[in-house]
C-alpha cells in the first residue's frame, strides 16, 4: 500500500531538509514554516525571473524507491536530502498525470502540478548525482527523476506511516512536465 515514508521541512533556503515527526500543510500555501511556502514562487531562480508567478511548487515529493536505486549506484541519499518535503513508498510518482490528487493521511490533499527540474546543487551535494536525476533516453528525450511538485488543496498534518490515496483527474490524462 502507498504510504508516507518520511516528512521534512526547513525554514531556511537549504538544499536538504531535516526529517520531522509531523508537517502541517496549509491550503494554497504549502508546508507550514518551510522556506518554499507561499502563494507566489519561493524558489530563488524563479523569484529572480518573476516573483509574481503562482507557486506550483508548494510541496516536493520523491519516491523512496529512487533513494534505493541511488544506493545501488553508490550514492548515500536519505529522505529529505534532496530537498523533498514528503518521501513516499509504493506509488509511481513520476507516472502520475498532471492534476492527480493525493490524500496524505486523514485530511491533507495535494494536487500534482509537474516534475521537479533537477539543478546543479545535486552535484554539490554528491558528485555525479545530477546524471542520476536527469538524462536523455534512447529517443533523445530528457528524463527527469527528481520527484514531483504539488499544491495544497486541503490542509492537514502528515506523518510517516500515513496512507496515500490516489484520485486521478478525468481523461484524457496529461503527462507531467517540469514546473
Backbone bond lengths (Angstrom), bond angles and torsions (degrees), N, CA, C in turn:
res aa  C-N    CA-C-N  psi(-1)  N-CA   C-N-CA  omega(-1)  CA-C   N-CA-C  phi
1 X - - - 1.447 - - 1.529 109.11 -
2 X 1.322 116.32 140.07 1.464 121.62 178.55 1.519 109.18 -67.30
3 X 1.346 115.12 135.86 1.458 119.45 179.88 1.523 110.64 -152.39
4 X 1.319 114.34 166.42 1.453 122.69 175.63 1.521 107.38 -81.68
5 X 1.320 116.19 124.24 1.464 120.10 178.96 1.529 110.91 -90.39
6 X 1.329 117.38 -38.19 1.463 121.66 -179.50 1.520 109.26 -156.09
7 X 1.334 115.74 156.67 1.459 122.25 173.82 1.521 108.19 -127.98
8 X 1.329 116.03 143.53 1.462 121.13 -173.82 1.523 109.78 -144.77
9 X 1.333 115.74 149.80 1.457 119.82 174.55 1.517 109.29 -159.60
10 X 1.342 114.06 159.74 1.460 120.80 177.56 1.521 108.41 -149.73
11 X 1.311 116.17 132.32 1.454 121.03 177.49 1.518 112.80 -78.96
12 X 1.324 116.94 -9.41 1.466 122.16 179.31 1.524 109.52 -109.51
13 X 1.327 116.09 160.28 1.460 120.65 175.83 1.527 108.07 -78.13
14 X 1.317 115.41 86.58 1.454 121.94 177.94 1.517 108.30 -117.90
15 X 1.330 116.73 152.59 1.463 119.18 178.92 1.526 109.93 -67.24
16 X 1.322 116.83 -52.48 1.459 121.53 178.81 1.523 109.31 -92.55
17 X 1.340 115.17 154.35 1.457 121.16 179.07 1.526 108.27 -122.88
18 X 1.339 117.16 130.06 1.462 118.83 180.00 1.526 111.93 -67.20
19 X 1.337 115.30 145.03 1.461 121.15 176.51 1.522 109.50 -67.02
20 X 1.316 114.57 148.98 1.459 122.45 -179.80 1.528 108.58 -126.83
21 X 1.312 116.54 162.36 1.467 120.67 173.72 1.522 110.55 -75.46
22 X 1.333 115.84 -30.34 1.455 122.11 -178.45 1.529 108.18 -156.54
23 X 1.329 116.42 145.89 1.459 120.75 168.25 1.514 107.08 -125.27
24 X 1.326 115.51 154.44 1.464 120.81 178.57 1.514 108.18 -115.23
25 X 1.345 115.01 125.91 1.459 120.53 175.58 1.520 108.47 -92.18
26 X 1.333 115.32 138.98 1.459 122.38 178.92 1.523 108.55 -113.75
27 X 1.319 116.98 125.76 1.471 122.01 -177.09 1.522 110.98 -53.99
28 X 1.334 115.63 128.35 1.456 122.24 176.77 1.511 114.92 75.79
29 X 1.336 117.77 0.59 1.467 120.74 -175.22 1.531 114.14 -123.21
30 X 1.333 117.15 -46.56 1.459 120.39 -176.87 1.506 111.65 125.08
31 X 1.342 115.38 -147.49 1.453 122.11 -176.63 1.529 109.46 -85.60
32 X 1.319 116.51 121.52 1.457 121.53 -179.40 1.537 110.03 -53.53
33 X 1.339 115.80 127.90 1.451 121.23 177.06 1.512 115.70 80.99
34 X 1.327 118.11 -4.31 1.465 121.09 -179.58 1.531 109.53 -82.89
35 X 1.322 116.04 145.94 1.469 120.73 -178.59 1.528 112.96 -61.12
36 X 1.331 117.90 -22.86 1.462 121.32 -177.75 1.523 113.28 -95.29
37 X 1.344 116.82 8.24 1.459 121.75 178.97 1.520 110.12 -71.94
38 X 1.319 117.04 135.41 1.454 120.34 173.87 1.508 113.35 154.81
39 X 1.321 115.62 161.72 1.463 122.65 178.98 1.527 110.44 -73.47
40 X 1.340 116.32 -36.63 1.469 120.74 178.36 1.526 109.15 -105.14
41 X 1.341 116.34 164.85 1.465 122.15 -174.84 1.522 112.08 -51.80
42 X 1.326 115.06 143.06 1.463 121.54 178.99 1.529 111.43 -125.55
43 X 1.327 117.48 -3.43 1.461 120.18 175.45 1.521 107.47 -77.42
44 X 1.316 116.19 128.90 1.467 121.48 -170.36 1.525 114.20 -53.85
45 X 1.328 117.97 -44.81 1.469 119.56 -177.87 1.522 111.24 -64.48
46 X 1.320 116.53 -36.60 1.468 120.67 179.75 1.524 111.23 -74.05
47 X 1.322 117.35 -35.22 1.471 120.68 177.22 1.525 110.05 -65.29
48 X 1.330 116.23 -36.45 1.474 119.65 179.90 1.524 111.03 -64.66
49 X 1.334 117.37 -34.37 1.469 121.53 179.83 1.515 112.21 -77.70
50 X 1.339 116.88 -46.90 1.462 120.75 -177.94 1.524 108.78 -163.90
51 X 1.318 118.01 96.51 1.465 120.67 -176.72 1.531 114.57 -68.51
52 X 1.328 117.96 -8.24 1.459 119.91 -179.35 1.530 112.88 -91.90
53 X 1.336 118.23 -1.46 1.465 121.23 178.92 1.528 110.60 -61.25
54 X 1.330 118.14 145.54 1.471 118.99 175.48 1.525 109.76 -66.80
55 X 1.322 115.48 147.37 1.458 121.25 -179.60 1.528 109.84 -85.61
56 X 1.314 116.14 97.21 1.464 122.05 177.20 1.519 111.06 -90.03
57 X 1.337 116.34 4.49 1.459 123.23 -175.58 1.532 110.87 -122.42
58 X 1.334 116.29 46.65 1.463 120.85 -177.54 1.528 112.65 -72.41
59 X 1.327 116.60 -33.32 1.462 122.08 -178.70 1.524 107.75 -133.59
60 X 1.345 115.90 130.53 1.463 122.33 178.86 1.522 107.83 -108.30
61 X 1.340 116.12 128.29 1.464 121.80 179.36 1.530 109.96 -120.97
62 X 1.314 116.05 140.13 1.475 122.85 172.35 1.523 107.19 -131.96
63 X 1.320 116.14 144.07 1.461 121.26 177.50 1.535 109.77 -85.44
64 X 1.323 116.20 133.71 1.465 122.54 -178.15 1.529 111.21 -59.74
65 X 1.311 116.74 -26.52 1.469 119.85 178.56 1.528 111.21 -61.68
66 X 1.342 116.95 -29.75 1.465 119.92 176.50 1.528 109.87 -68.23
67 X 1.320 117.40 -40.27 1.467 120.36 175.02 1.527 110.06 -59.20
68 X 1.339 116.23 -40.32 1.472 120.37 178.14 1.530 110.62 -61.83
69 X 1.337 116.64 -44.44 1.474 120.86 177.47 1.520 110.98 -59.88
70 X 1.333 116.15 -44.29 1.459 120.46 -179.98 1.523 110.96 -61.71
71 X 1.320 117.27 -39.90 1.470 121.04 177.89 1.522 110.19 -61.02
72 X 1.332 116.55 -38.90 1.461 121.17 177.51 1.515 112.84 -65.06
73 X 1.324 116.85 -20.02 1.469 122.03 177.89 1.532 111.82 -99.58
74 X 1.338 116.47 9.29 1.456 120.25 175.16 1.517 116.17 94.06
75 X 1.325 117.86 6.31 1.463 120.81 178.77 1.525 109.71 -94.14
76 X 1.314 115.72 154.06 1.451 121.54 176.13 1.526 107.52 -116.98
77 X 1.330 115.85 97.21 1.464 121.72 -177.44 1.530 107.87 -129.01
78 X 1.325 114.77 122.47 1.459 121.13 178.89 1.530 109.90 -108.55
79 X 1.303 115.46 169.06 1.467 121.42 177.46 1.523 109.92 -53.90
80 X 1.325 116.34 131.39 1.457 123.20 179.67 1.513 114.23 89.66
81 X 1.334 117.41 -17.72 1.471 120.72 -176.07 1.520 113.32 -62.67
82 X 1.340 117.72 -31.37 1.463 120.75 -178.16 1.527 111.56 -98.77
83 X 1.327 115.85 18.74 1.455 121.06 174.65 1.507 115.29 85.63
84 X 1.323 117.77 7.94 1.461 119.03 -179.07 1.516 111.24 -77.02
85 X 1.326 114.42 150.55 1.456 121.72 176.06 1.520 111.82 -89.59
86 X 1.339 116.15 -33.44 1.462 121.18 -177.00 1.524 108.52 -131.15
87 X 1.330 115.32 124.70 1.462 121.18 174.03 1.520 106.45 -104.71
88 X 1.330 115.79 125.45 1.464 121.21 -176.24 1.533 110.20 -108.14
89 X 1.324 115.70 165.06 1.465 121.22 170.49 1.525 107.41 -143.86
90 X 1.340 114.88 138.59 1.455 119.84 176.92 1.516 114.74 88.94
91 X 1.334 117.32 15.72 1.459 121.69 -178.43 1.523 109.61 -139.53
92 X 1.332 116.35 127.75 1.467 121.29 178.41 1.525 109.13 -79.69
93 X 1.320 116.08 81.68 1.464 120.73 -177.53 1.517 112.49 -56.68
94 X 1.336 116.68 -45.01 1.470 120.68 -174.73 1.528 112.39 -68.30
95 X 1.317 117.57 -19.04 1.457 121.73 179.53 1.521 114.24 -92.28
96 X 1.332 116.81 -1.74 1.469 119.61 -179.70 1.526 110.32 -72.87
97 X 1.324 117.56 145.86 1.465 119.42 173.63 1.529 111.04 -79.95
98 X 1.308 115.87 156.75 1.458 122.32 174.34 1.527 108.83 -55.85
99 X 1.323 116.06 137.26 1.457 120.13 178.32 1.518 114.58 90.89
100 X 1.331 117.91 -1.40 1.460 120.44 176.31 1.523 108.78 -63.85
101 X 1.315 115.56 137.25 1.465 120.29 177.09 1.526 109.23 -104.78
102 X 1.324 114.76 136.44 1.458 121.69 178.38 1.524 108.57 -119.03
103 X 1.323 115.56 124.75 1.469 119.95 171.96 1.523 105.55 -92.14
104 X 1.321 114.71 119.59 1.457 121.82 -179.16 1.526 107.75 -107.19
105 X 1.321 116.29 108.27 1.457 119.26 -176.95 1.519 111.13 75.41
106 X 1.329 116.44 -159.41 1.467 119.55 -172.83 1.523 115.72 -75.47
107 X 1.352 119.14 -21.92 1.469 119.80 -171.56 1.514 115.00 -128.76
108 X 1.316 117.42 -45.41 1.464 121.96 -167.99 1.530 111.78 -66.50
109 X 1.338 115.16 135.72 1.463 121.65 175.66 1.522 107.93 -130.39
110 X 1.327 115.49 129.38 1.459 121.26 176.33 1.519 108.89 -121.33
111 X 1.335 115.70 158.23 1.461 120.98 176.96 1.516 108.13 -120.37
112 X 1.329 116.16 125.71 1.459 122.07 -178.24 1.529 109.23 -71.59
113 X 1.341 115.39 125.89 1.466 121.13 -177.06 1.526 112.99 -103.65
114 X 1.332 117.88 -26.47 1.459 119.58 -179.30 1.511 112.73 167.33
115 X 1.328 113.99 -171.62 1.454 122.24 -178.60 1.515 111.34 -86.42
116 X 1.320 115.51 148.66 1.463 119.83 170.26 1.514 106.95 -75.89
117 X 1.306 115.75 135.33 1.461 121.28 175.76 1.526 106.97 -92.63
118 X 1.337 118.72 108.88 1.464 120.60 -177.52 1.526 111.65 -59.75
119 X 1.335 115.39 149.89 1.458 119.98 -178.50 1.528 110.99 -126.27
120 X 1.320 115.43 170.61 1.469 122.87 -175.82 1.524 112.68 -61.76
121 X 1.317 118.03 -18.86 1.467 119.98 178.31 1.524 111.51 -59.35
122 X 1.332 117.37 -24.51 1.466 120.53 178.90 1.524 111.15 -58.73
123 X 1.335 117.12 -43.44 1.463 120.42 -179.79 1.520 111.86 -72.00
124 X 1.317 117.99 -26.44 1.468 119.77 175.18 1.528 110.03 -72.57
125 X 1.322 116.25 -29.19 1.460 121.06 177.57 1.532 109.95 -72.23
126 X 1.353 116.19 -51.12 1.465 122.13 175.62 1.520 107.67 -149.13
127 X 1.308 115.63 122.64 1.456 121.51 -176.66 1.531 110.98 -55.74
128 X 1.331 116.08 129.63 1.455 122.18 178.48 1.515 114.72 90.12
129 X 1.319 117.72 -4.91 1.469 120.85 -176.88 1.525 112.00 -66.31
130 X 1.327 117.14 -33.71 1.471 120.36 -179.55 1.529 110.83 -58.18
131 X 1.332 117.45 -41.80 1.475 120.52 -179.30 1.522 112.32 -63.45
132 X 1.326 116.40 -26.23 1.464 120.31 177.82 1.528 111.35 -78.54
133 X 1.325 115.93 -25.07 1.464 121.18 -174.37 1.521 113.75 -94.30
134 X 1.330 116.89 -21.69 1.461 120.55 178.93 1.526 108.22 -149.10
135 X 1.327 115.42 131.31 1.462 120.71 179.71 1.524 108.87 -156.19
136 X 1.313 116.48 172.26 1.473 121.02 176.34 1.526 109.49 -100.81
137 X 1.324 115.40 134.80 1.463 119.59 177.88 1.523 110.29 -81.56
138 X 1.325 116.73 -176.41 1.473 121.38 -176.50 1.527 113.10 -63.17
139 X 1.327 117.83 -19.67 1.464 121.76 177.15 1.531 112.14 -93.38
140 X 1.331 116.54 2.40 1.458 120.42 -179.93 1.520 114.24 84.38
141 X 1.332 116.54 4.01 1.471 120.64 179.81 1.522 110.21 -80.94
142 X 1.333 115.76 141.12 1.456 121.62 178.06 1.530 109.87 -73.47
143 X 1.326 116.38 129.16 1.460 122.89 178.07 1.521 107.74 -113.04
144 X 1.325 115.36 121.84 1.469 121.42 179.42 1.518 108.38 -108.31
145 X 1.355 116.03 130.53 1.466 119.80 -175.28 1.521 112.94 -125.39
146 X 1.326 118.28 13.79 1.468 121.50 -173.73 1.524 113.27 -90.47
147 X 1.319 117.90 24.98 1.454 120.86 174.26 1.506 114.33 101.92
148 X 1.324 113.87 -176.10 1.455 121.70 -178.13 1.521 109.77 -125.03
149 X 1.323 114.11 161.57 1.459 121.99 178.90 1.529 108.40 -114.55
150 X 1.334 115.44 155.57 1.460 120.05 -177.83 1.526 110.26 -152.00
151 X 1.325 114.47 163.96 1.462 122.00 172.15 1.524 107.83 -114.17
152 X 1.327 115.15 155.68 1.464 120.48 -178.24 1.522 109.80 -90.87
153 X 1.329 115.65 121.89 1.461 122.67 177.43 1.529 109.85 -91.30
154 X 1.321 116.37 -48.64 1.461 122.78 179.59 1.521 108.40 -129.25
155 X 1.315 116.74 126.93 1.459 120.73 -178.74 1.511 112.98 -73.74
156 X 1.316 114.53 168.16 1.459 121.04 177.03 1.514 110.58 159.66
157 X 1.313 115.69 170.44 1.456 121.32 179.02 1.522 110.64 -87.92
158 X 1.339 114.95 146.43 1.468 122.08 178.04 1.524 107.56 -129.28
159 X 1.329 114.86 137.20 1.463 121.57 179.18 1.527 110.31 -131.74
160 X 1.327 116.70 155.81 1.466 118.69 171.31 1.530 109.82 -56.00
161 X 1.326 115.36 139.16 1.457 121.23 -178.78 1.511 113.97 94.35
162 X 1.341 118.12 -15.49 1.462 120.34 179.13 1.524 110.43 -62.37
163 X 1.338 117.20 141.33 1.460 120.30 176.53 1.529 111.47 -72.86
164 X 1.333 114.97 156.46 1.467 121.81 176.24 1.521 107.70 -119.69
165 X 1.322 116.95 124.02 1.461 122.70 175.50 1.522 107.92 -108.59
166 X 1.329 116.64 138.55 1.465 122.82 -175.19 1.522 110.04 -110.72
167 X 1.350 116.15 131.95 1.462 122.34 172.19 1.522 107.16 -124.08
168 X 1.328 115.35 114.85 1.466 120.39 -178.98 1.527 111.02 -80.04
169 X 1.328 116.21 149.50 1.469 119.33 176.69 1.528 109.50 -73.61
170 X 1.334 117.07 167.19 1.469 119.63 176.73 1.532 110.62 -61.03
171 X 1.317 115.24 150.06 1.485 119.88 175.76 1.512 108.88 -77.96
172 X 1.314 119.44 154.89 1.459 125.83 3.99 1.521 110.36 -77.21
173 X 1.337 115.11 142.67 1.458 121.10 179.39 1.527 110.49 -79.19
174 X 1.333 114.96 149.68 1.466 122.45 177.78 1.520 108.39 -112.33
175 X 1.313 116.32 126.87 1.463 120.67 179.64 1.524 110.31 -65.14
176 X 1.328 115.38 151.36 1.460 121.18 179.67 1.527 110.72 -68.46
177 X 1.315 115.81 141.00 1.462 123.32 173.42 1.522 106.75 -128.31
178 X 1.330 118.43 161.57 1.472 119.84 -179.53 1.531 112.32 -62.70
179 X 1.332 114.39 140.50 1.472 120.88 174.88 1.513 109.42 -123.19
